[in-house]
Amino acid sequence: MDRTLNESIDLKSLTPEGIDRFCTEELGQKPCQGTRVAVWLYRKQVEDFDAMEDLNRPFREQLKRHSFLSSLAIEKQSASEDGTSKLLYRLGDGNTVEGVLIPGPNRLTLCVSSQVGCASGCGFCLTGSEGLVRNLAVSEMVNQFFAALKIIGDQPITNIVLMGTGEPLSNYAAVKSFVEIVTDRNGMGYSPKKVTLSTCGIAPMIERMAGEMEASLAVSLHATTDELRNRLMPVNKTYPIARLMEALRLYCDKTGRTVTIEYMLMKGINDSNEDAKRLMELLRNLPCMINILLFNPFPGCAYERPDEQRAFVFRDMLLLNNFVTVVRNSRGRDVHAACGQLRAGRSDQ
């Protein structure tokens, strides 16, 4: 580690392996002592060194001298009529990010942000309308989880989705460490099937993720031609649809996993029968499921939400051709917590 022992380190910035290495190399503890700290912190969610009961007192005092446990406060919680909660977190530098708690039958999903703002510039998304401010640190992502835990009582968070503010694959190193903390058996212990990363389609990073990150993958497609996707999603000018499909096929071949394709319908833009036919052709032989979303309008946007009947016609065309397809209900629209509506990131919020 590139630091001196006089500098205190935030343990929430470290993976379980990193905590064990810190305790061994810098504190002189025996191997696996740090693993016990990681289990207390991440699995048992204990944020007080003195409450880590099976650590001897000299070790606990060492931890207090040379490390600390950061935290985030939830500045505002907005409750939707459908039970969804939007959470506003205030960061140490005054910036803000948002997260969402989404309840469902036998599940509670936490939507986590990976950046303050977003540089992707997708035309249908309010989240990135003011550009990127900065990447989030590992500890800031971890602390979104810890802060959410404090307000939900006894109900466990069953699923974690990196679908909040930001493009996760543009903050790759920190997101990779966060996913490791979440899925490591000495960390939070989630199955990779319960952790989903959503990307706008940065093809080389999808290919890199295939060999390095234990998480499920969701990809925002939203168009079936380069001409339209170039207009909707600037990333397509760098990684057009054919390049993205190549990356997704490599990902599926290498991991044996299924990819979730997110397709947001916008009235008169990408919701025709011809769009559905082109979508099926693009996804033929790709192990995938398709989530059909309906556009969530916001002030000043150029697009409209289609009616639900059109969405179900679109879905049925896909189902009839043996594509696993669902129409997703937009949760939290009344508190601007639905897909594309998160906007936190300005320091004046």
GIBEL-V757813 format. One record per backbone hydrogen bond with DSSP energy under -1.0 kcal/mol. CO is the residue of the C=O (numbers start at 1). NH is the residue of the N-H. E is the energy in kcal/mol with one decimal. If there is no record, write none. Layout:
co: {CO/CO}
nh: {NH/NH}
e: {E/E}
This chain:
co: {1/4/9/10/11/15/16/17/18/19/20/21/22/22/23/30/32/33/34/35/36/37/38/39/40/48/49/51/52/56/57/58/59/60/61/62/63/66/68/73/76/78/80/84/85/86/87/88/88/89/91/95/97/99/100/101/102/104/107/108/108/109/110/111/112/114/116/116/122/126/128/131/134/137/138/139/141/142/143/144/145/146/148/152/159/160/161/161/162/165/165/167/168/171/172/173/174/175/176/177/178/179/180/181/182/184/184/191/192/194/195/196/197/199/201/202/203/204/205/206/208/209/209/213/216/217/218/219/225/226/228/229/232/233/234/235/235/240/241/242/243/244/245/246/247/248/249/250/251/252/259/260/261/262/263/265/266/266/272/273/274/275/276/277/278/279/283/287/289/290/291/292/293/298/304/307/308/309/310/311/312/313/314/315/316/318/319/324/326/332/332/333/338/340/346}
nh: {3/7/68/13/14/19/20/21/22/23/24/25/26/27/29/33/36/37/38/39/40/41/42/44/46/51/52/53/55/60/61/62/63/64/65/66/67/9/11/90/88/86/83/80/101/78/99/75/76/97/94/91/89/87/111/85/109/107/104/158/159/102/161/100/164/136/133/134/125/129/131/118/116/141/142/143/145/146/147/148/149/150/151/155/110/196/112/163/198/114/115/170/171/175/176/177/178/179/180/181/182/183/184/188/190/187/189/194/195/160/216/162/218/220/203/206/207/208/209/210/211/212/213/215/197/260/199/262/229/230/232/233/123/236/237/238/239/244/245/246/247/248/249/250/251/252/253/254/255/256/289/219/291/221/293/295/269/270/276/277/278/279/280/281/282/283/286/259/261/326/263/328/265/301/267/311/312/313/314/315/316/317/318/319/320/323/322/290/292/335/337/336/341/126/349}
e: {-1.9/-1.7/-2.2/-2.0/-1.8/-2.7/-2.1/-2.3/-2.4/-2.4/-2.1/-3.2/-2.0/-1.2/-2.7/-1.8/-1.3/-1.2/-2.4/-2.3/-2.1/-2.6/-3.2/-2.3/-2.7/-1.6/-1.6/-1.7/-1.8/-2.1/-2.6/-2.0/-2.4/-2.1/-1.8/-2.3/-1.7/-1.6/-2.2/-1.5/-2.8/-2.9/-1.6/-3.5/-2.8/-2.8/-2.2/-2.5/-1.2/-1.7/-1.8/-3.2/-3.0/-3.2/-3.3/-2.3/-2.7/-1.9/-2.3/-1.9/-1.6/-3.1/-2.6/-1.3/-2.2/-1.9/-3.0/-1.3/-1.7/-1.8/-1.5/-1.1/-3.1/-1.4/-2.6/-2.6/-1.1/-1.9/-2.6/-2.0/-2.1/-1.2/-1.6/-1.2/-2.6/-2.3/-2.9/-1.6/-1.8/-2.5/-1.7/-1.9/-1.6/-2.4/-3.0/-2.0/-2.4/-2.9/-2.1/-2.4/-2.3/-2.3/-2.3/-2.8/-2.8/-1.6/-1.5/-2.3/-1.2/-2.6/-3.2/-3.5/-2.8/-2.7/-1.3/-1.8/-2.0/-2.0/-2.7/-1.4/-1.2/-1.0/-2.5/-1.5/-2.8/-2.5/-2.3/-3.2/-2.6/-2.7/-2.3/-3.3/-2.3/-2.3/-1.8/-1.1/-2.7/-2.3/-2.9/-1.9/-1.9/-2.4/-2.3/-2.0/-2.6/-2.6/-2.5/-2.6/-2.4/-2.4/-1.9/-2.8/-3.0/-2.8/-2.3/-2.2/-2.4/-1.5/-1.8/-2.2/-2.4/-2.4/-2.1/-1.8/-2.4/-2.1/-2.3/-2.4/-3.1/-2.3/-2.8/-2.8/-3.5/-2.1/-2.5/-1.3/-2.2/-2.0/-2.3/-2.5/-2.5/-1.8/-1.4/-2.7/-2.6/-2.2/-2.1/-2.9/-3.5/-1.2/-2.9/-1.5/-2.3/-2.5/-1.6}
